[in-house]
Amino acid sequence: MSLSLANIIAESLENLAYREGVYGILLSGGVDSTFVALSMHGLGIIAITSVSGAKAPDLPFAKVVAERLGLEHVVAVPSLEEVERCMELAIRVAKSVDPVEIACDAALCVSLSKARELGVKKVATGDGGDELFLGYSFLLEKNVEDLSKWLQWVVERAAFPSVPIGRELGVEVVPALFSSVAIAISKLVPIGDRVSRVGSVKVGKALLRRFLAFRGFPEVAIRNKTPVLVGSGFNSLVEAWREGMELSRAVGLCKKLGIALPSRAHAYLALFALERGIDVLALRLKGERSCPICGSALIGNSFCRFCGAYVNGNAITYHFRDELLDALKSSRRLRASM
C-alpha cells in the first residue's frame, strides 16, 4: 500500500513535468529532490546543484543521483561577484537581513541563475517534501493529533522562497512535492508512513525514503536531513559576514538605524543593503505584535521575517545571535548610568 502511494506520487510528478514543460531540477541529492529527479528523469531534464566548493556535503550525493539516473548534471560554483548579486536580490525579495535566510536564498539564486543561463525557463524543486511528509526534526516527537493539525496548517500557509527568487530571475519554479496532486495523494498517507523508525532511528519522510531504497538509492534513503545552508556549503558565508563586521562598527550601525540586531552577521547584511540603496528600515513589517529583538512585526505572532527571530508559546526567543545583543544592552546601561 505505502509503496503504491509513493509510486502514484512519482507518476503524478512525471505527468506534471511533461504537462508543464519542466526541463530542469534543483538537485541537492537529498530525499526530496532525489525523489523528484527519479520521477522526472525520463524527460531529459538538466540537474543543477549550487555549492560553495568541492567540500559541500550535497555534492557527492547529487553526483551519484545524477549519474545513476543518466542526467546532465551542472554544478554551479559562484564567483564572489555572483554571490554578492544574489545576496542583494535575496535581501530585496525576502525583505530580511537574517543571515541564515539570505545565505539559503543566495544558494537558490545561484542555481536559478544557472538555469536561466542554460535557457531552462522552468525548473522543479523538492520543496514541499518536508512539509507534507514531515521531514523537520522538531516534528518527530509530536503526537498524531498535533501532527495532523500541523499538516492542516502548513497546507494552507506554506510558501517557498525559490518561487519569488525564480520570478525575479525569469525562471518559473515548480515546487513539485507541493503540487495539488501531491497534496491530495499525501492525505491518503498515514502519519505512521511519514514519521517512522528505520532501525533504531526515528525519521521523517519515511514513505519517500522507503521508495528511494526500493528504487536503488539506499544511501539517499538513509541520509540525515541536511538544510540547504549546510548542504550547499553556503554556511561559510554566514561566518564570513560575521568576521567582516567589527563589533564596535556593528553597535554603531544599530544605533544609527535605531534598532537592535541579533548578530554581527545581521549588521554586515544591513550595511551591505544600505550601500546598495536598499532602505533597511522599510523592509520591516508593521503589526500588532512586534519582534522583541528588532521591533518588526511578527508573522503569525511568532516569526520575525526581518531578523529571523522565533518567539514560541512561552515567549522564549530563538534566533541566530552572537555578542552584539549583549554589547547593545551594555551600551544602553552605560548611557542610562551617565
C-alpha positions as a Markdown table, in Angstrom:
| # | Residue | x | y | z |
|---|---|---|---|---|
| 1 | Met | 0.0 | 0.0 | 0.0 |
| 2 | Ser | 2.7 | 2.5 | 1.0 |
| 3 | Leu | 5.0 | 2.0 | -1.9 |
| 4 | Ser | 2.0 | 2.0 | -4.2 |
| 5 | Leu | 1.1 | 5.5 | -3.0 |
| 6 | Ala | 4.7 | 6.6 | -3.5 |
| 7 | Asn | 4.6 | 5.3 | -7.0 |
| 8 | Ile | 1.4 | 7.2 | -7.7 |
| 9 | Ile | 3.0 | 10.4 | -6.4 |
| 10 | Ala | 6.1 | 9.7 | -8.6 |
| 11 | Glu | 3.9 | 9.2 | -11.7 |
| 12 | Ser | 1.9 | 12.4 | -10.9 |
| 13 | Leu | 5.2 | 14.3 | -10.8 |
| 14 | Glu | 6.3 | 12.9 | -14.2 |
| 15 | Asn | 2.9 | 13.9 | -15.7 |
| 16 | Leu | 3.3 | 17.3 | -14.1 |
| 17 | Ala | 6.7 | 17.9 | -15.6 |
| 18 | Tyr | 5.6 | 16.7 | -19.0 |
| 19 | Arg | 2.4 | 18.8 | -19.0 |
| 20 | Glu | 4.1 | 22.0 | -17.8 |
| 21 | Gly | 7.3 | 21.7 | -19.7 |
| 22 | Val | 9.8 | 21.3 | -16.8 |
| 23 | Tyr | 13.3 | 20.7 | -18.1 |
| 24 | Gly | 15.4 | 21.4 | -15.0 |
| 25 | Ile | 15.6 | 20.4 | -11.4 |
| 26 | Leu | 17.5 | 21.8 | -8.5 |
| 27 | Leu | 19.2 | 18.7 | -7.2 |
| 28 | Ser | 20.7 | 18.5 | -3.7 |
| 29 | Gly | 20.9 | 14.8 | -3.5 |
| 30 | Gly | 18.6 | 14.8 | -0.5 |
| 31 | Val | 15.4 | 12.7 | -0.1 |
| 32 | Asp | 13.1 | 15.3 | -1.7 |
| 33 | Ser | 15.0 | 16.4 | -4.7 |
| 34 | Thr | 16.1 | 12.8 | -5.5 |
| 35 | Phe | 12.5 | 11.6 | -5.4 |
| 36 | Val | 11.6 | 14.4 | -7.8 |
| 37 | Ala | 14.5 | 13.7 | -10.1 |
| 38 | Leu | 13.7 | 9.9 | -10.1 |
| 39 | Ser | 10.1 | 10.7 | -11.0 |
| 40 | Met | 11.1 | 13.0 | -13.9 |
| 41 | His | 14.4 | 11.6 | -15.2 |
| 42 | Gly | 12.9 | 10.1 | -18.4 |
| 43 | Leu | 12.1 | 13.6 | -19.7 |
| 44 | Gly | 15.7 | 14.7 | -20.4 |
| 45 | Ile | 15.8 | 17.2 | -17.5 |
| 46 | Ile | 19.0 | 19.0 | -16.5 |
| 47 | Ala | 20.1 | 18.7 | -12.9 |
| 48 | Ile | 21.6 | 21.8 | -11.3 |
| 49 | Thr | 23.5 | 21.8 | -8.0 |
| 50 | Ser | 24.8 | 25.0 | -6.5 |
| 51 | Val | 27.7 | 24.7 | -3.9 |
| 52 | Ser | 30.3 | 26.9 | -2.4 |
| 53 | Gly | 33.1 | 24.5 | -3.3 |
| 54 | Ala | 34.1 | 20.8 | -3.7 |
| 55 | Lys | 33.6 | 20.0 | 0.0 |
| 56 | Ala | 29.9 | 20.9 | 0.2 |
| 57 | Pro | 28.1 | 17.9 | 1.7 |
| 58 | Asp | 25.4 | 17.9 | -1.0 |
| 59 | Leu | 27.8 | 17.5 | -3.9 |
| 60 | Pro | 28.8 | 13.8 | -3.7 |
| 61 | Phe | 25.1 | 12.7 | -3.2 |
| 62 | Ala | 24.0 | 14.9 | -6.1 |
| 63 | Lys | 26.7 | 13.5 | -8.4 |
| 64 | Val | 25.7 | 9.9 | -7.5 |
| 65 | Val | 22.0 | 10.6 | -8.2 |
| 66 | Ala | 22.6 | 12.4 | -11.5 |
| 67 | Glu | 25.0 | 9.6 | -12.7 |
| 68 | Arg | 22.7 | 6.8 | -11.7 |
| 69 | Leu | 19.7 | 8.4 | -13.5 |
| 70 | Gly | 21.7 | 9.4 | -16.5 |
| 71 | Leu | 21.0 | 13.2 | -16.0 |
| 72 | Glu | 23.0 | 16.0 | -17.5 |
| 73 | His | 24.5 | 17.5 | -14.3 |
| 74 | Val | 25.6 | 21.1 | -14.0 |
| 75 | Val | 27.5 | 22.1 | -10.8 |
| 76 | Ala | 27.3 | 25.9 | -10.2 |
| 77 | Val | 30.2 | 27.3 | -8.0 |
| 78 | Pro | 29.7 | 31.1 | -7.9 |
| 79 | Ser | 32.2 | 33.8 | -8.1 |
| 80 | Leu | 32.3 | 36.5 | -5.4 |
| 81 | Glu | 30.5 | 38.9 | -7.8 |
| 82 | Glu | 27.7 | 36.3 | -8.3 |
| 83 | Val | 27.4 | 35.7 | -4.6 |
| 84 | Glu | 27.0 | 39.5 | -3.9 |
| 85 | Arg | 24.5 | 39.9 | -6.7 |
| 86 | Cys | 22.4 | 37.0 | -5.2 |
| 87 | Met | 22.8 | 38.5 | -1.7 |
| 88 | Glu | 21.3 | 41.8 | -2.9 |
| 89 | Leu | 18.5 | 40.0 | -4.7 |
| 90 | Ala | 17.7 | 37.8 | -1.7 |
| 91 | Ile | 17.6 | 40.8 | 0.7 |
| 92 | Arg | 15.2 | 42.6 | -1.6 |
| 93 | Val | 12.9 | 39.6 | -2.2 |
| 94 | Ala | 13.0 | 38.2 | 1.3 |
| 95 | Lys | 12.8 | 41.7 | 2.9 |
| 96 | Ser | 15.2 | 40.3 | 5.5 |
| 97 | Val | 18.8 | 40.6 | 6.9 |
| 98 | Asp | 18.6 | 37.2 | 8.6 |
| 99 | Pro | 22.0 | 35.6 | 7.7 |
| 100 | Val | 20.5 | 32.1 | 7.6 |
| 101 | Glu | 17.7 | 33.1 | 5.3 |
| 102 | Ile | 19.9 | 35.2 | 3.0 |
| 103 | Ala | 22.6 | 32.5 | 2.7 |
| 104 | Cys | 20.0 | 29.9 | 1.8 |
| 105 | Asp | 18.3 | 32.2 | -0.7 |
| 106 | Ala | 21.7 | 33.1 | -2.2 |
| 107 | Ala | 22.3 | 29.4 | -2.9 |
| 108 | Leu | 18.9 | 29.1 | -4.6 |
| 109 | Cys | 19.6 | 32.3 | -6.6 |
| 110 | Val | 22.9 | 30.8 | -7.9 |
| 111 | Ser | 21.1 | 27.6 | -9.1 |
| 112 | Leu | 18.3 | 29.5 | -10.7 |
| 113 | Ser | 20.7 | 32.0 | -12.4 |
| 114 | Lys | 22.5 | 29.0 | -13.9 |
| 115 | Ala | 19.2 | 27.6 | -15.1 |
| 116 | Arg | 18.5 | 30.9 | -16.8 |
| 117 | Glu | 22.0 | 30.9 | -18.3 |
| 118 | Leu | 21.3 | 27.4 | -19.7 |
| 119 | Gly | 18.0 | 28.5 | -21.2 |
| 120 | Val | 15.9 | 26.5 | -18.8 |
| 121 | Lys | 12.8 | 28.6 | -18.1 |
| 122 | Lys | 11.0 | 26.2 | -15.8 |
| 123 | Val | 12.6 | 24.1 | -13.0 |
| 124 | Ala | 11.3 | 21.7 | -10.4 |
| 125 | Thr | 12.4 | 21.6 | -6.8 |
| 126 | Gly | 11.9 | 19.2 | -3.9 |
| 127 | Asp | 10.0 | 22.0 | -2.0 |
| 128 | Gly | 7.0 | 20.6 | -0.1 |
| 129 | Gly | 8.5 | 17.2 | 0.9 |
| 130 | Asp | 9.4 | 18.4 | 4.4 |
| 131 | Glu | 6.0 | 19.9 | 4.8 |
| 132 | Leu | 3.7 | 17.2 | 3.5 |
| 133 | Phe | 5.8 | 14.2 | 4.7 |
| 134 | Leu | 7.0 | 15.6 | 8.0 |
| 135 | Gly | 10.7 | 15.9 | 7.4 |
| 136 | Tyr | 11.6 | 18.5 | 10.0 |
| 137 | Ser | 13.3 | 17.2 | 13.1 |
| 138 | Phe | 11.1 | 19.2 | 15.5 |
| 139 | Leu | 8.1 | 17.2 | 14.3 |
| 140 | Leu | 9.5 | 13.8 | 15.2 |
| 141 | Glu | 8.3 | 13.7 | 18.8 |
| 142 | Lys | 4.9 | 15.2 | 18.3 |
| 143 | Asn | 1.8 | 13.0 | 18.7 |
| 144 | Val | -0.5 | 12.1 | 15.8 |
| 145 | Glu | -3.1 | 14.7 | 16.8 |
| 146 | Asp | -0.5 | 17.6 | 16.8 |
| 147 | Leu | 1.0 | 16.3 | 13.5 |
| 148 | Ser | -2.4 | 16.3 | 11.9 |
| 149 | Lys | -3.1 | 19.9 | 13.0 |
| 150 | Trp | 0.4 | 21.0 | 11.7 |
| 151 | Leu | -0.3 | 19.4 | 8.3 |
| 152 | Gln | -3.6 | 21.2 | 8.0 |
| 153 | Trp | -1.9 | 24.5 | 9.0 |
| 154 | Val | 1.1 | 24.0 | 6.6 |
| 155 | Val | -1.0 | 23.1 | 3.6 |
| 156 | Glu | -2.8 | 26.4 | 3.9 |
| 157 | Arg | 0.2 | 28.6 | 4.6 |
| 158 | Ala | 3.4 | 27.1 | 3.2 |
| 159 | Ala | 5.4 | 29.3 | 0.9 |
| 160 | Phe | 8.8 | 28.7 | -0.7 |
| 161 | Pro | 11.5 | 31.3 | -1.3 |
| 162 | Ser | 12.6 | 29.6 | -4.6 |
| 163 | Val | 9.3 | 30.8 | -6.2 |
| 164 | Pro | 9.7 | 34.6 | -5.9 |
| 165 | Ile | 13.5 | 34.4 | -6.4 |
| 166 | Gly | 12.9 | 32.5 | -9.7 |
| 167 | Arg | 10.3 | 35.0 | -10.7 |
| 168 | Glu | 12.8 | 37.8 | -10.3 |
| 169 | Leu | 15.2 | 35.9 | -12.5 |
| 170 | Gly | 12.6 | 35.0 | -15.1 |
| 171 | Val | 12.6 | 31.3 | -14.2 |
| 172 | Glu | 9.4 | 29.6 | -13.2 |
| 173 | Val | 9.8 | 27.3 | -10.2 |
| 174 | Val | 7.5 | 24.3 | -9.6 |
| 175 | Pro | 7.5 | 23.1 | -6.0 |
| 176 | Ala | 6.8 | 19.5 | -7.2 |
| 177 | Leu | 6.1 | 17.9 | -3.9 |
| 178 | Phe | 3.6 | 20.6 | -3.1 |
| 179 | Ser | 1.6 | 20.3 | -6.3 |
| 180 | Ser | -2.2 | 20.0 | -5.9 |
| 181 | Val | -2.0 | 16.3 | -6.9 |
| 182 | Ala | 0.8 | 15.6 | -4.5 |
| 183 | Ile | -1.1 | 17.3 | -1.7 |
| 184 | Ala | -4.2 | 15.3 | -2.5 |
| 185 | Ile | -2.4 | 12.0 | -2.6 |
| 186 | Ser | -0.4 | 12.8 | 0.6 |
| 187 | Lys | -3.7 | 12.9 | 2.5 |
| 188 | Leu | -4.0 | 9.2 | 1.9 |
| 189 | Val | -0.6 | 8.5 | 3.6 |
| 190 | Pro | -1.0 | 7.6 | 7.3 |
| 191 | Ile | 1.1 | 9.5 | 9.8 |
| 192 | Gly | 3.0 | 6.3 | 10.5 |
| 193 | Asp | 4.2 | 6.2 | 6.9 |
| 194 | Arg | 5.5 | 9.8 | 7.2 |
| 195 | Val | 7.2 | 9.5 | 10.6 |
| 196 | Ser | 8.5 | 6.1 | 11.4 |
| 197 | Arg | 11.5 | 4.2 | 12.8 |
| 198 | Val | 14.2 | 2.9 | 10.5 |
| 199 | Gly | 16.1 | 0.5 | 12.7 |
| 200 | Ser | 16.5 | 2.4 | 16.0 |
| 201 | Val | 16.2 | 5.8 | 14.4 |
| 202 | Lys | 13.0 | 7.8 | 14.1 |
| 203 | Val | 12.9 | 9.7 | 10.8 |
| 204 | Gly | 10.5 | 11.8 | 8.8 |
| 205 | Lys | 9.6 | 11.3 | 5.2 |
| 206 | Ala | 9.6 | 7.5 | 5.8 |
| 207 | Leu | 7.4 | 6.8 | 2.7 |
| 208 | Leu | 9.8 | 8.7 | 0.4 |
| 209 | Arg | 12.8 | 7.0 | 2.0 |
| 210 | Arg | 11.4 | 3.5 | 1.5 |
| 211 | Phe | 10.6 | 4.2 | -2.1 |
| 212 | Leu | 14.1 | 5.5 | -2.8 |
| 213 | Ala | 15.7 | 2.5 | -1.2 |
| 214 | Phe | 13.4 | 0.2 | -3.2 |
| 215 | Arg | 14.4 | 2.0 | -6.4 |
| 216 | Gly | 18.1 | 1.7 | -5.8 |
| 217 | Phe | 19.1 | 4.8 | -3.8 |
| 218 | Pro | 19.8 | 3.4 | -0.3 |
| 219 | Glu | 22.5 | 6.0 | 0.5 |
| 220 | Val | 19.9 | 8.8 | -0.1 |
| 221 | Ala | 17.2 | 6.9 | 1.7 |
| 222 | Ile | 19.2 | 6.9 | 5.0 |
| 223 | Arg | 20.6 | 10.3 | 4.6 |
| 224 | Asn | 20.0 | 12.7 | 7.5 |
| 225 | Lys | 18.1 | 15.8 | 6.7 |
| 226 | Thr | 20.7 | 18.4 | 5.7 |
| 227 | Pro | 19.5 | 22.0 | 5.5 |
| 228 | Val | 20.2 | 24.0 | 2.3 |
| 229 | Leu | 22.5 | 26.2 | 4.2 |
| 230 | Val | 24.8 | 23.3 | 5.3 |
| 231 | Gly | 24.4 | 21.0 | 2.3 |
| 232 | Ser | 25.4 | 23.7 | -0.2 |
| 233 | Gly | 28.3 | 24.9 | 1.9 |
| 234 | Phe | 26.9 | 28.4 | 1.9 |
| 235 | Asn | 27.0 | 28.4 | 5.7 |
| 236 | Ser | 30.6 | 29.6 | 5.2 |
| 237 | Leu | 29.1 | 32.9 | 4.1 |
| 238 | Val | 27.5 | 33.5 | 7.5 |
| 239 | Glu | 30.8 | 33.2 | 9.3 |
| 240 | Ala | 32.5 | 35.4 | 6.7 |
| 241 | Trp | 29.8 | 38.1 | 7.2 |
| 242 | Arg | 30.3 | 37.9 | 10.9 |
| 243 | Glu | 34.0 | 38.2 | 10.7 |
| 244 | Gly | 33.6 | 41.0 | 8.2 |
| 245 | Met | 31.9 | 43.3 | 10.7 |
| 246 | Glu | 33.7 | 44.5 | 13.8 |
| 247 | Leu | 31.7 | 44.6 | 17.0 |
| 248 | Ser | 32.1 | 48.3 | 17.5 |
| 249 | Arg | 31.0 | 49.1 | 14.0 |
| 250 | Ala | 28.0 | 46.8 | 14.3 |
| 251 | Val | 27.0 | 48.6 | 17.5 |
| 252 | Gly | 27.4 | 52.0 | 15.8 |
| 253 | Leu | 25.2 | 50.8 | 12.9 |
| 254 | Cys | 22.5 | 49.6 | 15.2 |
| 255 | Lys | 22.5 | 53.0 | 17.0 |
| 256 | Lys | 22.4 | 54.8 | 13.7 |
| 257 | Leu | 19.4 | 52.8 | 12.5 |
| 258 | Gly | 17.7 | 52.9 | 15.9 |
| 259 | Ile | 17.2 | 49.1 | 16.0 |
| 260 | Ala | 18.8 | 46.1 | 17.6 |
| 261 | Leu | 20.2 | 43.3 | 15.5 |
| 262 | Pro | 21.0 | 39.8 | 16.8 |
| 263 | Ser | 24.5 | 39.4 | 15.4 |
| 264 | Arg | 27.4 | 41.0 | 13.6 |
| 265 | Ala | 26.4 | 39.0 | 10.5 |
| 266 | His | 23.0 | 40.7 | 10.6 |
| 267 | Ala | 24.7 | 44.1 | 10.8 |
| 268 | Tyr | 27.0 | 43.1 | 7.9 |
| 269 | Leu | 24.0 | 42.4 | 5.7 |
| 270 | Ala | 22.2 | 45.6 | 6.8 |
| 271 | Leu | 25.3 | 47.7 | 5.9 |
| 272 | Phe | 25.6 | 45.7 | 2.6 |
| 273 | Ala | 22.0 | 46.6 | 1.8 |
| 274 | Leu | 22.4 | 50.3 | 2.7 |
| 275 | Glu | 25.4 | 50.5 | 0.4 |
| 276 | Arg | 23.3 | 49.3 | -2.4 |
| 277 | Gly | 20.5 | 51.8 | -1.9 |
| 278 | Ile | 18.1 | 49.5 | 0.0 |
| 279 | Asp | 16.1 | 51.2 | 2.8 |
| 280 | Val | 16.7 | 48.6 | 5.5 |
| 281 | Leu | 14.1 | 50.1 | 7.9 |
| 282 | Ala | 11.5 | 49.9 | 5.1 |
| 283 | Leu | 12.0 | 46.1 | 5.0 |
| 284 | Arg | 10.4 | 45.7 | 8.4 |
| 285 | Leu | 6.7 | 44.8 | 8.8 |
| 286 | Lys | 4.1 | 46.7 | 10.8 |
| 287 | Gly | 1.7 | 44.9 | 13.0 |
| 288 | Glu | 0.2 | 44.3 | 16.4 |
| 289 | Arg | 2.9 | 42.1 | 17.9 |
| 290 | Ser | 6.5 | 43.2 | 17.5 |
| 291 | Cys | 9.7 | 41.2 | 17.5 |
| 292 | Pro | 11.4 | 41.5 | 20.9 |
| 293 | Ile | 14.7 | 41.8 | 19.1 |
| 294 | Cys | 14.4 | 44.2 | 16.2 |
| 295 | Gly | 10.8 | 45.6 | 16.5 |
| 296 | Ser | 9.5 | 44.3 | 13.2 |
| 297 | Ala | 6.0 | 42.8 | 13.3 |
| 298 | Leu | 5.9 | 39.0 | 13.9 |
| 299 | Ile | 4.3 | 36.8 | 11.2 |
| 300 | Gly | 1.7 | 34.6 | 12.8 |
| 301 | Asn | 2.6 | 36.2 | 16.2 |
| 302 | Ser | 5.7 | 34.0 | 16.3 |
| 303 | Phe | 8.2 | 34.6 | 13.4 |
| 304 | Cys | 10.2 | 37.7 | 12.5 |
| 305 | Arg | 10.9 | 37.8 | 8.8 |
| 306 | Phe | 13.3 | 40.7 | 9.2 |
| 307 | Cys | 15.8 | 39.3 | 11.7 |
| 308 | Gly | 14.8 | 35.6 | 11.8 |
| 309 | Ala | 13.8 | 35.5 | 15.5 |
| 310 | Tyr | 11.2 | 33.0 | 16.6 |
| 311 | Val | 9.1 | 33.5 | 19.7 |
| 312 | Asn | 7.4 | 30.3 | 20.9 |
| 313 | Gly | 4.3 | 30.0 | 23.1 |
| 314 | Asn | 6.3 | 30.5 | 26.2 |
| 315 | Ala | 7.7 | 33.8 | 24.9 |
| 316 | Ile | 11.2 | 32.3 | 24.6 |
| 317 | Thr | 13.1 | 33.8 | 21.7 |
| 318 | Tyr | 15.3 | 31.7 | 19.4 |
| 319 | His | 17.5 | 33.3 | 16.8 |
| 320 | Phe | 20.9 | 33.3 | 15.3 |
| 321 | Arg | 22.9 | 35.6 | 17.6 |
| 322 | Asp | 26.3 | 36.5 | 18.9 |
| 323 | Glu | 27.8 | 39.0 | 21.3 |
| 324 | Leu | 26.2 | 42.0 | 19.5 |
| 325 | Leu | 23.0 | 41.9 | 21.5 |
| 326 | Asp | 24.9 | 41.9 | 24.8 |
| 327 | Ala | 27.1 | 44.8 | 23.6 |
| 328 | Leu | 24.0 | 46.8 | 22.8 |
| 329 | Lys | 22.5 | 46.1 | 26.2 |
| 330 | Ser | 25.7 | 47.1 | 27.9 |
| 331 | Ser | 25.8 | 50.3 | 25.8 |
| 332 | Arg | 22.3 | 51.2 | 26.9 |
| 333 | Arg | 23.1 | 50.5 | 30.5 |
| 334 | Leu | 26.2 | 52.7 | 30.3 |
| 335 | Arg | 24.2 | 55.6 | 28.8 |
| 336 | Ala | 21.5 | 55.2 | 31.4 |
| 337 | Ser | 24.0 | 55.5 | 34.3 |
| 338 | Met | 25.7 | 58.6 | 33.0 |
